[in-house]
Amino acid sequence: MYQYDPIDQNLVDERVHQFRGQTSRYLAGTLGEDEFRQLRLRNGLYVQRHAPMLRVAIPYGMLASRQLRQLALIARRWDRGYGHFTTRQNIQFNWIALKDAPDVLASLAEVQMHAIQTSGNCVRNITSDPFAGIAPDEVVDPLVWCEILRQWSTFHPEFNWLPRKFKIAVSGSPEDRAAILVHDIGIAAVRNGAGETGFRVAVGGGLGRTPLVGHVIREFLPWQHLLTYMDAILRVYNLHGRRDNLYKARIKILVKELGPEVFARDVEAEWAHLRDGPATLIQEEVDRVGARFTQPAYETLAATMPEIEALIASDKGFAAWCRRNVHPHRVAGYAAVTLSLKKTGVPPGDATADEMDRIAALADRFSFGEMRITHEQNIVLADVRRRDLKALWDEAKALGMATPNVGLLTNIICCPGGDFCALANARSIPVAEAIQRRFDDLDYLLDIGEIDLNISGCINACGHHHVGHIGVLGVDKQGEEFYQVQVGGAQGTAASIGKVLGPAFSQEEIPDVVQQLIDLYIEQRDSDAERFIDVVRRIGIEPFKERVYGKADKKSQGGRGQLETAAS
């Protein structure tokens, strides 16, 4: 866990003091709405459907138990008793009163947290693999590089007013668990033929109105040049990115219009002026940042534990949980464990203040007081002794967070949607709950196998619907809520953007549509090992389209026909 140094703490404290004065002037009427908007956005404060929403940064998803307890305190004192963990590994509070926002930020600063650059046209929270630092397949621990990028990007004077928001993800493993190919910049640690460490750099990915998979513009970047190369990319974007059209302002549009080869050439030309300059990293600086991370005091444990294996063999429920929610660890005798925030009947990603306190207690007891927030809106205890798995499972069950559905259909990614967000066209949470209830049978879920289902309430794609194997998008038609369905999306090293099946459906129809898609998949798969996405890629989307629309009744067909233009 990264520990602030005096410079970090002073920076955050001063920002709280500054924003307190800005808020006071706005509430007193001496600071205008347009002036204050940019100031509050840079401190993570949005004006949403019902109240201001505060987005709190959780850099690269790492969270200490003392910090989670402080978030629980904030939820109780200034919100309505809960928070929502997001796909950017942050947390959002939906009911913060504007007058209280400075006090909330001051409370965050007490535990080395903030809301700086969680919104606005700047570099947002750096995200990473939830298993960073403990995954057995890592080329390099990406956490130190995430922190270097965080320090580089925070208040960067040249990139504090970009054409549009900017998102960076870092992966330290060959298996991409950070969705780097759908970020503005995706960075993957690699080694060259000489065994030297560096990074593969992809640019121009992103979801939203124009979903695109990023393009690799450099196969190997020596680690010393990480920041100078980032400077070069951001300079090219800052110079040529569209500022006249909000919908064409993201770097992905610039890369698409120029072409990846031309964009890469422009970056290389800009980098020629920066390479080996003052921002070039040296080992001493990497070591300095690395030294700010606490290290778990791992015990020397056996790689296998017969008592745990015997429990897995004898207890079906425990075995299912271990199979889906327990993950490999680089240290013998340890495992990473996902606590599911996807219990049926609960909005995906939500946690109450009481649940936060109890999760913090679990982290203290089982995982050195640390945890990770995943972009799939769950919580990972990264350093659990395998001998403690049964005890942790028992306590997680009592908390309602032992649902063994990681990687399965009901592990739904879902944005807050129209229940809270002023930008949403439709509600997301009721759709997620209806699907969870339809498929609330573990044996059936296990038979279906691995599948990602993602839901967004609008085209901004906070629910990552474009990269769900099944994606659901809320659309508006003359003031009514409907839902567009697409299939074939995926994240990871073989990232792809899903294709729309056709006209939209009503909210009530969505569980039936998902059922029809699953039924066809089960009929078409060659074996239990062939996943939904594999079948889609093998047979195409036409059979799925025919199954869904061919079985629709006349009333539904008529409703969708009216929506064809708006939804397609």
C-alpha positions in Angstrom: 0.0 0.0 0.0 1.4 3.4 -1.0 2.1 5.7 1.9 2.0 9.5 1.4 5.2 11.5 2.0 4.9 15.1 3.3 4.7 16.5 -0.2 1.7 14.2 -1.0 -0.1 15.2 2.2 0.6 18.9 1.9 -0.7 18.9 -1.7 -4.0 17.2 -0.7 -4.5 19.4 2.4 -3.9 22.6 0.4 -6.4 21.5 -2.2 -9.0 21.0 0.5 -8.4 24.5 1.9 -8.6 25.9 -1.6 -11.8 24.2 -2.5 -13.4 25.2 0.9 -12.8 28.9 -0.1 -14.2 28.4 -3.6 -17.3 26.7 -2.3 -17.9 29.4 0.3 -17.6 32.1 -2.4 -20.0 30.2 -4.7 -22.6 29.7 -2.0 -22.3 33.4 -1.1 -23.0 34.4 -4.7 -19.6 35.9 -5.4 -18.4 33.1 -7.6 -20.4 32.4 -10.8 -21.9 29.1 -11.9 -19.6 28.7 -14.9 -16.5 29.5 -12.9 -17.4 27.2 -10.1 -18.4 24.3 -12.4 -14.8 23.7 -13.5 -13.5 24.0 -10.0 -16.0 21.5 -8.5 -15.4 19.1 -11.4 -11.7 19.0 -10.7 -12.6 18.0 -7.2 -14.9 15.1 -8.3 -18.2 16.9 -7.7 -20.9 16.4 -10.2 -24.5 17.8 -10.1 -26.6 14.7 -10.7 -30.3 13.9 -11.0 -31.2 14.4 -7.3 -28.1 15.8 -5.5 -24.4 16.4 -6.1 -22.4 13.2 -6.6 -18.9 13.0 -5.3 -16.4 10.6 -7.0 -13.5 9.7 -4.7 -10.2 8.5 -6.2 -8.9 5.0 -5.3 -5.6 5.1 -7.2 -5.1 1.8 -9.1 -7.8 0.3 -6.9 -5.7 -0.1 -3.7 -7.5 0.6 -0.5 -6.5 0.3 3.2 -8.9 -0.8 5.9 -8.6 2.5 7.7 -9.6 4.2 4.4 -12.6 2.0 3.9 -13.7 2.8 7.4 -13.4 6.5 6.6 -15.6 5.9 3.6 -18.1 4.2 5.8 -18.1 7.2 8.1 -18.6 9.6 5.1 -21.6 7.4 3.9 -23.2 7.7 7.4 -22.5 11.3 8.2 -22.9 13.0 4.8 -24.7 10.6 2.5 -27.5 8.0 2.9 -25.5 5.2 4.3 -23.9 3.6 1.3 -21.4 4.1 -1.6 -21.1 2.8 -5.2 -17.8 1.2 -6.4 -17.3 2.0 -10.1 -15.6 0.5 -13.2 -12.7 2.9 -12.7 -11.9 1.4 -9.3 -13.3 4.5 -7.6 -16.2 5.0 -5.2 -19.1 7.4 -5.7 -21.4 9.0 -3.1 -24.7 10.1 -4.6 -26.2 12.3 -1.9 -23.5 14.7 -0.8 -24.8 18.2 -0.1 -22.7 20.9 -1.7 -22.1 22.8 1.5 -20.7 19.6 3.1 -18.3 18.7 0.2 -15.3 20.5 1.7 -15.8 18.7 5.0 -16.0 15.4 3.1 -12.7 16.2 1.3 -11.1 17.1 4.6 -12.2 13.8 6.0 -10.7 12.0 3.0 -7.4 13.9 3.5 -7.1 12.5 7.0 -6.6 9.0 5.5 -4.5 9.9 2.5 -7.4 10.1 0.0 -8.9 12.8 -2.3 -11.2 13.4 -5.2 -8.6 15.3 -7.4 -9.0 14.8 -11.1 -11.8 12.2 -10.8 -13.7 14.3 -13.4 -12.9 17.1 -15.8 -10.8 17.2 -19.0 -7.7 15.9 -17.4 -5.9 12.6 -16.7 -8.2 10.6 -14.5 -7.5 7.9 -12.0 -4.8 5.4 -13.1 -6.3 1.9 -13.1 -4.6 -1.5 -13.1 -5.0 -5.3 -12.6 -6.8 -6.0 -9.3 -4.1 -8.7 -8.8 -1.2 -6.4 -9.3 1.8 -7.3 -7.3 0.6 -10.8 -6.4 -0.3 -12.4 -9.8 2.0 -15.4 -10.6 2.1 -14.5 -14.3 3.4 -11.0 -13.9 6.3 -9.7 -16.0 6.7 -6.9 -13.4 4.7 -5.5 -10.5 2.8 -2.6 -12.1 2.0 -0.8 -8.9 5.1 1.3 -8.7 4.6 2.4 -12.4 1.0 3.3 -11.6 2.1 5.5 -8.8 4.8 7.1 -10.9 2.1 7.9 -13.5 -0.2 9.2 -10.8 2.4 11.6 -9.5 3.3 12.7 -13.1 -0.3 13.3 -14.0 -1.6 15.1 -10.9 -1.7 18.8 -11.5 0.5 18.4 -14.6 0.5 22.0 -15.8 0.6 21.2 -19.5 -2.2 18.6 -19.4 -4.6 20.2 -17.0 -7.0 21.4 -19.7 -7.1 18.6 -22.3 -9.7 18.5 -25.2 -11.5 15.8 -23.2 -11.1 13.4 -20.2 -8.2 11.0 -20.4 -7.9 7.5 -19.0 -4.8 5.3 -18.6 -4.6 1.6 -17.5 -1.5 -0.4 -16.7 -1.1 -4.2 -16.8 1.9 -6.1 -15.5 0.9 -9.5 -17.0 0.6 -11.1 -20.4 -3.1 -11.7 -19.6 -4.8 -8.3 -19.7 -7.0 -8.0 -16.6 -7.0 -4.2 -16.7 -8.9 -3.8 -20.0 -6.0 -1.7 -21.4 -7.1 -1.9 -25.0 -10.3 0.1 -24.3 -8.4 3.0 -22.6 -7.0 6.2 -24.1 -3.6 4.8 -23.3 -3.0 1.2 -22.4 0.3 0.1 -21.0 1.5 -3.5 -20.8 4.8 -4.6 -19.2 6.9 -6.7 -21.5 10.5 -8.0 -21.8 12.5 -7.8 -25.0 14.8 -10.5 -26.4 17.6 -9.3 -24.2 15.5 -9.7 -21.1 15.1 -6.0 -20.5 11.9 -4.6 -19.0 9.8 -2.2 -20.9 6.3 -1.4 -22.0 4.0 -2.1 -25.0 2.0 1.1 -25.6 -1.5 1.1 -27.1 -3.4 4.3 -27.9 -6.9 5.3 -29.0 -9.1 2.8 -27.2 -12.3 3.7 -25.5 -16.0 3.1 -25.2 -18.9 5.6 -25.2 -20.5 7.1 -28.3 -17.7 5.8 -30.6 -16.3 2.5 -29.1 -12.9 1.5 -30.4 -10.2 -0.9 -29.6 -6.8 0.7 -29.1 -3.8 0.4 -31.5 -0.3 -0.6 -30.4 2.0 2.3 -31.5 5.1 1.0 -29.8 5.9 -2.7 -29.1 8.8 -2.0 -26.7 9.4 1.2 -24.8 12.4 1.1 -22.3 11.1 1.8 -18.8 13.4 4.8 -18.5 11.3 6.6 -21.1 7.8 6.0 -19.8 7.1 9.6 -18.8 8.8 11.2 -21.8 6.8 9.0 -24.1 3.6 9.8 -22.2 4.4 13.5 -22.5 4.8 13.0 -26.3 1.4 11.3 -26.7 -0.4 13.9 -24.6 1.3 16.8 -26.5 0.2 15.4 -29.8 -3.3 15.0 -28.5 -3.4 18.4 -26.8 -2.3 20.1 -30.0 -4.5 18.3 -32.5 -7.4 17.0 -30.5 -10.8 18.5 -31.4 -12.1 21.2 -29.0 -15.0 22.3 -31.2 -17.0 19.2 -30.8 -17.6 17.4 -27.5 -18.4 14.1 -29.2 -15.2 14.1 -31.3 -12.8 15.3 -28.7 -11.4 12.0 -27.4 -8.0 10.8 -28.5 -9.6 7.8 -30.1 -11.2 10.0 -32.7 -7.9 11.7 -33.5 -6.1 8.3 -33.8 -8.9 7.1 -36.1 -8.9 10.2 -38.3 -5.1 10.4 -38.6 -4.6 6.6 -38.8 -2.6 4.7 -36.2 0.6 4.9 -38.3 0.5 8.6 -38.8 -0.4 9.2 -35.1 2.5 7.0 -34.1 4.8 8.9 -36.4 3.8 12.2 -34.9 4.4 10.9 -31.4 7.8 9.6 -32.3 8.6 13.1 -33.8 7.5 14.8 -30.6 9.4 12.3 -28.5 12.6 13.1 -30.3 12.6 16.4 -28.5 11.9 14.9 -25.1 13.8 11.6 -25.1 16.7 11.6 -22.5 15.4 14.9 -21.2 14.7 15.9 -17.5 11.7 13.6 -17.3 13.7 10.5 -18.1 13.4 8.0 -15.2 16.3 6.7 -13.3 16.5 3.7 -11.0 16.9 5.9 -7.9 13.5 7.5 -8.7 11.8 4.1 -9.2 13.3 2.9 -6.0 12.2 6.1 -4.1 8.6 5.5 -5.2 8.7 1.8 -4.6 10.0 2.4 -1.0 6.7 4.2 -0.2 4.8 1.0 -0.6 4.3 -1.2 2.5 5.1 -4.9 2.0 3.0 -7.7 3.6 4.9 -9.8 6.1 4.3 -13.1 4.4 4.8 -16.3 6.3 6.6 -19.4 5.0 3.8 -21.7 4.2 3.3 -25.0 2.4 2.1 -24.7 -1.2 -0.6 -27.2 -0.7 -2.8 -27.7 2.4 -4.5 -31.1 2.7 -7.1 -29.9 5.1 -8.3 -27.2 2.7 -8.3 -29.7 -0.2 -10.4 -32.1 2.0 -12.9 -29.4 2.7 -13.2 -28.6 -1.0 -13.8 -32.3 -1.7 -16.5 -32.6 0.9 -18.4 -29.2 0.8 -20.0 -28.4 -2.5 -20.7 -24.7 -1.6 -17.2 -24.1 -0.4 -15.8 -25.8 -3.5 -17.9 -23.6 -5.8 -16.7 -20.5 -4.0 -13.0 -21.6 -4.2 -13.4 -22.4 -7.9 -14.9 -19.0 -8.8 -13.8 -16.5 -6.2 -10.3 -17.8 -5.1 -7.4 -16.9 -7.3 -3.7 -17.9 -7.6 -1.0 -16.0 -5.6 2.7 -15.7 -6.4 3.6 -16.6 -2.7 3.2 -20.2 -1.7 0.4 -20.8 0.7 -1.5 -17.6 -0.1 -4.5 -16.8 -2.4 -6.4 -13.8 -3.6 -10.1 -13.8 -2.8 -12.9 -11.8 -4.5 -15.7 -10.6 -2.2 -18.8 -10.3 -4.5 -20.8 -7.1 -4.5 -23.3 -8.9 -6.9 -25.7 -10.5 -4.5 -29.2 -10.8 -6.1 -31.4 -7.9 -5.2 -28.5 -5.5 -4.5 -27.4 -2.9 -7.1 -24.1 -4.1 -8.5 -21.1 -2.4 -6.9 -23.1 -0.9 -3.9 -21.9 -1.4 -0.3 -23.5 0.0 2.8 -21.6 1.7 5.6 -22.0 -1.3 7.8 -20.8 -3.6 5.1 -17.7 -1.4 4.5 -16.8 -1.6 8.2 -17.2 -5.4 8.1 -15.1 -5.7 5.0 -12.4 -3.6 6.6 -12.5 -6.0 9.5 -12.1 -8.9 7.1 -9.1 -7.2 5.5 -7.5 -6.6 8.9 -8.0 -10.2 9.9 -7.2 -12.0 6.6 -5.3 -9.7 4.3 -2.8 -7.4 6.1 -5.4 -4.6 6.2 -5.5 -4.1 2.5 -7.9 -4.7 -0.4 -8.4 -4.0 -4.1 -11.4 -2.5 -5.9 -11.9 -4.3 -9.3 -13.2 -2.7 -12.5 -15.9 -5.4 -12.3 -17.1 -3.6 -9.1 -16.1 -6.3 -6.6 -13.5 -6.2 -3.8 -10.4 -8.4 -3.6 -8.6 -9.4 -0.5 -5.2 -10.0 -2.2 -3.1 -11.8 0.5 -5.2 -14.5 2.2 -3.5 -17.5 3.8 -5.0 -20.6 2.2 -5.5 -22.1 5.6 -7.9 -19.2 6.4 -10.1 -19.7 3.3 -12.8 -21.6 5.1 -13.0 -19.1 8.0 -13.1 -16.2 5.4 -15.8 -18.0 3.4 -18.0 -18.4 6.6 -17.7 -14.7 7.4 -18.2 -13.6 3.8 -21.4 -15.7 3.7 -22.7 -14.0 6.8 -22.0 -10.7 5.1 -23.8 -11.8 1.9 -20.5 -11.4 -0.1 -19.7 -15.1 -0.9 -21.8 -15.3 -4.0 -19.6 -17.7 -6.2 -20.3 -16.0 -9.5 -17.1 -14.3 -10.6 -16.9 -14.7 -14.3 -20.5 -15.9 -14.5 -23.6 -14.3 -15.9 -24.9 -12.7 -12.7 -21.5 -11.0 -12.0 -23.0 -8.0 -13.9 -21.2 -4.7 -14.4 -23.7 -2.0 -14.1 -23.7 1.8 -13.9 -26.1 3.7 -11.5 -28.2 4.6 -14.5 -31.3 6.8 -14.5 -32.0 6.2 -10.8 -29.2 8.7 -10.1 -27.3 9.9 -13.1 -28.6 13.0 -14.9 -27.0 11.8 -18.2 -28.8 8.5 -18.3 -31.5 7.7 -20.8 -32.8 4.7 -18.8 -32.4 2.9 -15.5 -29.8 0.2 -15.2 -30.2 -1.2 -11.7 -33.7 -2.7 -12.2 -32.6 -4.4 -15.4 -29.6 -6.0 -13.6 -31.8 -7.2 -10.7 -34.3 -8.7 -13.1 -31.6 -10.7 -14.9 -30.0 -11.8 -11.6 -33.4 -13.1 -10.4 -34.0 -14.9 -13.7 -30.6 -16.7 -13.4 -30.4 -17.1 -9.6 -29.5 -20.8 -9.8 -25.8 -21.6 -9.2 -26.0 -25.0 -10.9 -27.5 -23.4 -14.0 -24.9 -20.6 -14.0 -22.1 -23.1 -13.8 -23.6 -25.0 -16.7 -23.7 -21.8 -18.8 -20.1 -21.1 -18.0 -18.1 -18.0 -18.3 -19.9 -15.0 -19.7 -19.8 -11.2 -19.1 -23.0 -9.2 -19.1 -22.6 -5.4 -18.8 -25.3 -2.7 -18.6 -25.1 1.0 -19.3 -27.9 3.5 -18.8 -26.6 5.7 -21.7 -24.2 5.9 -24.5 -21.4 7.2 -22.2 -20.9 3.5 -21.4 -20.0 3.7 -17.7 -21.2 0.1 -17.5 -18.8 -1.0 -20.3 -21.7 -2.6 -22.3 -19.6 -2.5 -25.5 -17.2 -5.1 -24.2 -19.7 -7.4 -22.5 -20.2 -10.7 -24.2 -23.8 -9.5 -23.9 -24.2 -5.8 -23.6 -27.4 -3.8 -22.7 -27.7 -0.1 -23.4 -30.5 2.1 -22.2 -32.0 4.3 -24.9 -34.7 7.0 -24.9 -37.7 7.0 -27.3 -40.0 10.0 -26.9 -39.5 9.9 -23.1 -39.8 6.2 -22.7 -37.0 3.8 -21.6 -36.0 1.0 -23.9 -32.9 -1.2 -24.1 -30.6 -2.1 -27.0 -28.9 -5.5 -26.9 -25.6 -6.4 -28.5 -23.4 -9.5 -28.4 -19.7 -10.3 -29.2 -17.9 -7.7 -27.0 -14.9 -8.7 -25.0 -12.1 -7.2 -23.0 -8.6 -8.6 -22.5 -5.9 -9.4 -25.1 -8.6 -10.3 -27.7 -10.7 -7.2 -27.0 -13.6 -6.6 -29.3 -16.6 -4.3 -29.6 -20.1 -6.0 -29.5 -22.5 -5.7 -32.4 -26.1 -4.5 -32.0 -28.7 -7.2 -32.6 -31.4 -4.8 -33.8 -34.2 -2.6 -32.5 -34.5 -2.0 -28.8 -36.6 -3.9 -26.2 -38.7 -2.8 -23.3 -37.4 -3.3 -19.8 -39.8 -6.2 -19.2 -38.5 -8.1 -22.3 -34.8 -8.0 -21.4 -34.6 -11.1 -19.2 -36.4 -13.1 -21.9 -34.0 -11.8 -24.5 -31.0 -12.8 -22.4 -32.6 -16.2 -21.9 -33.1 -16.7 -25.6 -29.4 -15.8 -26.2 -28.3 -18.3 -23.6 -30.5 -21.0 -24.9 -29.1 -20.6 -28.4 -25.6 -20.6 -27.1 -26.1 -23.9 -25.2 -27.6 -25.5 -28.3 -24.7 -24.4 -30.5 -21.7 -24.9 -28.3 -19.4 -27.8 -29.2 -18.6 -28.6 -25.6 -19.0 -27.2 -22.1 -15.6 -25.6 -22.5 -16.7 -23.4 -25.4 -17.6 -20.1 -24.0 -20.4 -17.8 -25.2 -18.0 -15.4 -26.8 -16.3 -18.3 -28.6 -19.6 -19.4 -30.1 -20.5 -15.8 -31.2 -17.2 -15.5 -33.0 -17.6 -18.9 -34.6 -21.2 -18.6 -35.9 -21.6 -14.8 -36.0 -24.5 -12.7 -34.6 -27.1 -13.6 -37.3 -28.4 -16.8 -35.5 -28.7 -14.8 -32.3 -30.6 -12.1 -34.1 -33.0 -14.6 -35.7 -33.6 -16.4 -32.3 -34.4 -13.1 -30.5 -36.6 -11.4 -33.1 -38.1 -14.6 -34.6 -39.7 -15.4 -31.2 -41.0 -11.9 -30.4 -44.7 -11.5 -30.3 -46.5 -9.0 -32.6 -47.0 -6.4 -29.9 -43.3 -6.4 -29.1 -42.3 -6.4 -32.8 -44.4 -3.3 -33.3 -42.9 -1.5 -30.3 -39.4 -2.3 -31.5 -40.2 -1.3 -35.1 -41.0 2.2 -33.9 -37.6 2.3 -32.2 -35.5 1.1 -35.0 -34.2 4.5 -36.1 -33.5 5.8 -32.6 -31.8 2.6 -31.3 -29.8 1.5 -34.3 
